[in-house]
């Protein structure tokens, strides 16, 4: 049984999401609570609503019905500027395609979120180098994405997600483009960060083996959520 280190980070109550051009609701009256320090894998078939749930948790879209609370704040009534500020200061995003800027070095890719916070370039680079060191890539700081392996690029993406010291990491199939050995390494890195820094971790994955490593597994089936029980791998 996992222990919640503090209050709920996210609370979804009666949340539904649908789209005008599609008949079926992608989320249908969903209740979901995410506590600080949780590790949660989101699984389910393609089109089941996994990405919609992740977008709501990432404050990238608001549902058409229900209540969403983030860190005690009402997401449904928050301004677009407030949502953008929460994303920038409290969330880190990791994607399957890495989403690194090809003309920037690893160091400058990692430091980019800090520039959006109006940090000086020198401070951003100093903090970025610290994060690259944490993911084992300090010696690749000056390399461009094209010169890095897939696993190294994902480590750069993780460093970028962490550089702003977020309370929540949202990862969308972050190991989907990696071989199994690299996928295991990346997952172990993320789980270590959760254990050491209590960063809340939510990951969408099709890999049941990886999902089994998370304390919580939530399956999305036709817009409904089903908690699969708690399991912590040895």
C-alpha positions as CSV (number, residue, x, y, z in Angstrom):
1,X,0.0,0.0,0.0
2,X,1.5,3.4,-1.0
3,X,1.6,6.2,1.5
4,X,0.3,9.6,0.5
5,X,2.8,12.2,1.6
6,X,0.2,15.1,1.7
7,X,-3.1,16.3,0.4
8,X,-4.6,15.6,-3.0
9,X,-2.8,17.2,-5.9
10,X,-5.6,16.6,-8.4
11,X,-9.3,15.9,-7.8
12,X,-11.7,15.1,-10.6
13,X,-15.3,14.8,-9.8
14,X,-18.0,13.9,-12.3
15,X,-15.7,14.8,-15.2
16,X,-16.9,14.3,-18.7
17,X,-15.3,15.2,-22.0
18,X,-16.7,14.9,-25.5
19,X,-16.0,16.5,-28.8
20,X,-18.6,17.9,-31.3
21,X,-17.5,15.8,-34.2
22,X,-17.6,12.6,-32.3
23,X,-20.6,10.9,-30.9
24,X,-19.0,8.9,-28.0
25,X,-17.8,10.7,-24.9
26,X,-14.1,10.3,-24.3
27,X,-14.5,10.6,-20.6
28,X,-17.9,9.8,-18.9
29,X,-18.6,11.1,-15.4
30,X,-15.1,10.3,-14.1
31,X,-14.0,10.5,-10.5
32,X,-10.2,10.5,-9.9
33,X,-7.9,11.6,-7.1
34,X,-4.1,11.9,-7.5
35,X,-2.1,12.5,-4.3
36,X,1.3,14.1,-4.1
37,X,4.0,11.5,-4.4
38,X,1.8,9.0,-6.3
39,X,3.1,7.0,-9.2
40,X,0.3,6.2,-11.5
41,X,0.3,4.3,-14.9
42,X,-2.6,5.0,-17.2
43,X,-3.4,2.1,-19.5
44,X,-6.1,1.2,-22.0
45,X,-6.8,0.6,-25.7
46,X,-6.2,3.3,-28.4
47,X,-9.1,5.7,-28.4
48,X,-10.3,4.8,-24.9
49,X,-9.6,8.3,-23.4
50,X,-6.1,8.0,-22.0
51,X,-4.8,11.0,-23.8
52,X,-7.9,13.0,-22.9
53,X,-7.3,12.3,-19.3
54,X,-3.7,13.2,-19.5
55,X,-4.6,16.5,-21.3
56,X,-7.0,17.4,-18.4
57,X,-4.3,16.6,-15.8
58,X,-1.9,18.7,-17.8
59,X,-4.3,21.6,-17.8
60,X,-4.2,21.6,-21.6
61,X,-8.0,21.2,-21.9
62,X,-11.0,21.7,-19.6
63,X,-13.8,19.1,-19.5
64,X,-17.3,20.0,-20.6
65,X,-18.8,18.9,-17.3
66,X,-17.7,18.2,-13.7
67,X,-15.2,19.7,-11.3
68,X,-11.4,19.7,-11.5
69,X,-9.2,20.8,-8.6
70,X,-5.4,21.2,-8.8
71,X,-3.4,21.9,-5.6
72,X,-6.5,23.3,-4.0
73,X,-7.3,25.6,-7.0
74,X,-10.5,25.5,-9.1
75,X,-9.3,24.7,-12.7
76,X,-12.8,25.2,-14.2
77,X,-12.8,28.9,-13.2
78,X,-9.1,29.7,-13.6
79,X,-8.0,32.1,-16.3
80,X,-5.9,30.9,-19.3
81,X,-2.9,32.9,-17.8
82,X,-3.3,31.1,-14.5
83,X,-3.4,27.7,-16.2
84,X,-0.3,28.6,-18.2
85,X,1.5,29.7,-15.1
86,X,0.7,26.5,-13.2
87,X,1.9,24.4,-16.2
88,X,5.1,26.3,-16.4
89,X,5.9,26.3,-12.7
90,X,4.4,23.1,-11.4
91,X,4.4,20.6,-14.2
92,X,6.9,18.8,-16.4
93,X,5.9,17.1,-19.7
94,X,7.7,14.1,-21.4
95,X,6.6,12.9,-24.8
96,X,7.3,9.8,-26.9
97,X,8.8,12.0,-29.7
98,X,11.1,13.8,-27.3
99,X,10.1,17.2,-28.7
100,X,13.7,18.6,-28.5
101,X,14.6,21.7,-30.6
102,X,17.1,20.4,-33.2
103,X,19.1,23.7,-33.4
104,X,19.7,23.9,-29.7
105,X,22.2,21.9,-27.7
106,X,21.1,19.5,-25.0
107,X,22.1,22.2,-22.4
108,X,19.9,24.9,-24.1
109,X,17.0,22.5,-24.6
110,X,17.0,21.8,-20.9
111,X,17.3,25.4,-19.9
112,X,14.5,26.7,-22.2
113,X,11.6,26.4,-19.7
114,X,13.6,28.7,-17.3
115,X,13.9,31.4,-20.0
116,X,10.1,31.4,-20.2
117,X,10.2,32.3,-16.5
118,X,12.5,35.2,-17.4
119,X,15.6,33.7,-15.8
120,X,18.9,34.9,-17.2
121,X,20.6,32.7,-19.7
122,X,23.5,32.1,-17.4
123,X,21.4,30.9,-14.5
124,X,19.2,28.8,-16.9
125,X,22.4,27.1,-18.2
126,X,23.8,26.5,-14.7
127,X,20.6,24.8,-13.6
128,X,20.2,22.9,-16.8
129,X,23.7,21.5,-16.4
130,X,22.8,20.3,-12.9
131,X,19.8,18.5,-14.3
132,X,21.8,16.9,-17.1
133,X,24.2,15.7,-14.5
134,X,21.3,14.1,-12.5
135,X,20.3,12.1,-15.6
136,X,23.9,11.1,-16.4
137,X,24.4,13.4,-19.4
138,X,26.6,16.2,-18.2
139,X,29.2,15.1,-20.7
140,X,26.8,15.5,-23.6
141,X,25.7,19.0,-22.7
142,X,27.1,20.6,-25.9
143,X,25.7,17.9,-28.2
144,X,22.7,18.5,-30.5
145,X,19.7,16.1,-30.5
146,X,20.8,14.6,-33.9
147,X,24.1,13.5,-32.2
148,X,22.4,11.7,-29.4
149,X,20.8,8.2,-29.2
150,X,17.1,7.8,-28.5
151,X,17.7,7.0,-24.9
152,X,20.0,10.0,-24.5
153,X,17.4,12.3,-26.1
154,X,14.8,11.0,-23.7
155,X,17.1,11.7,-20.8
156,X,17.5,15.3,-22.1
157,X,13.7,15.5,-22.3
158,X,13.5,14.3,-18.7
159,X,16.1,16.9,-17.5
160,X,14.1,19.6,-19.3
161,X,10.9,18.4,-17.5
162,X,12.6,18.6,-14.2
163,X,14.6,21.8,-14.5
164,X,11.7,23.9,-13.2
165,X,11.4,21.7,-10.1
166,X,7.8,20.6,-10.9
167,X,5.5,18.9,-8.4
168,X,4.0,16.7,-11.2
169,X,5.6,14.9,-14.2
170,X,3.2,13.8,-17.0
171,X,4.7,11.4,-19.4
172,X,2.9,10.3,-22.6
173,X,4.4,7.0,-23.9
174,X,7.9,8.2,-23.0
175,X,9.5,4.8,-23.8
176,X,7.5,4.1,-27.0
177,X,10.4,4.8,-29.3
178,X,13.0,3.0,-27.2
179,X,14.2,-0.6,-27.1
180,X,13.3,-2.6,-24.0
181,X,16.7,-2.0,-22.3
182,X,16.5,1.7,-22.8
183,X,12.8,1.7,-21.7
184,X,13.7,0.0,-18.5
185,X,16.5,2.5,-17.8
186,X,14.2,5.5,-18.4
187,X,11.5,4.1,-16.2
188,X,14.0,3.4,-13.4
189,X,15.3,6.9,-13.7
190,X,11.7,8.3,-13.3
191,X,10.9,6.1,-10.4
192,X,14.1,7.1,-8.7
193,X,13.2,10.7,-9.0
194,X,9.8,10.0,-7.5
195,X,11.4,8.1,-4.6
196,X,14.2,10.7,-4.0
197,X,12.3,14.0,-4.6
198,X,8.6,12.9,-4.2
199,X,7.8,14.2,-7.6
200,X,4.3,12.9,-8.6
201,X,4.6,10.7,-11.7
202,X,1.8,9.9,-14.2
203,X,2.6,7.9,-17.3
204,X,0.5,6.7,-20.2
205,X,1.8,3.4,-21.5
206,X,0.8,0.4,-23.5
207,X,3.6,-1.6,-21.9
208,X,2.0,-3.8,-19.2
209,X,5.4,-4.7,-17.8
210,X,6.3,-1.1,-17.2
211,X,2.8,-0.3,-15.8
212,X,3.3,-3.0,-13.2
213,X,6.2,-1.0,-11.7
214,X,3.8,1.8,-10.7
215,X,2.1,1.9,-7.3
216,X,-1.2,2.6,-9.0
217,X,-2.6,1.5,-12.4
218,X,-5.7,3.1,-13.8
219,X,-7.3,1.5,-16.9
220,X,-9.4,3.7,-19.2
221,X,-12.2,1.7,-20.8
222,X,-14.7,3.5,-23.1
223,X,-14.3,6.7,-21.2
224,X,-14.6,5.1,-17.7
225,X,-11.7,4.6,-15.2
226,X,-11.0,1.4,-13.4
227,X,-8.4,1.3,-10.6
228,X,-6.4,-1.9,-11.1
229,X,-5.2,-2.2,-7.5
230,X,-1.9,-1.3,-6.0
231,X,1.3,-3.1,-6.7
232,X,4.9,-2.1,-6.0
233,X,7.5,-4.2,-7.8
234,X,10.4,-5.5,-5.9
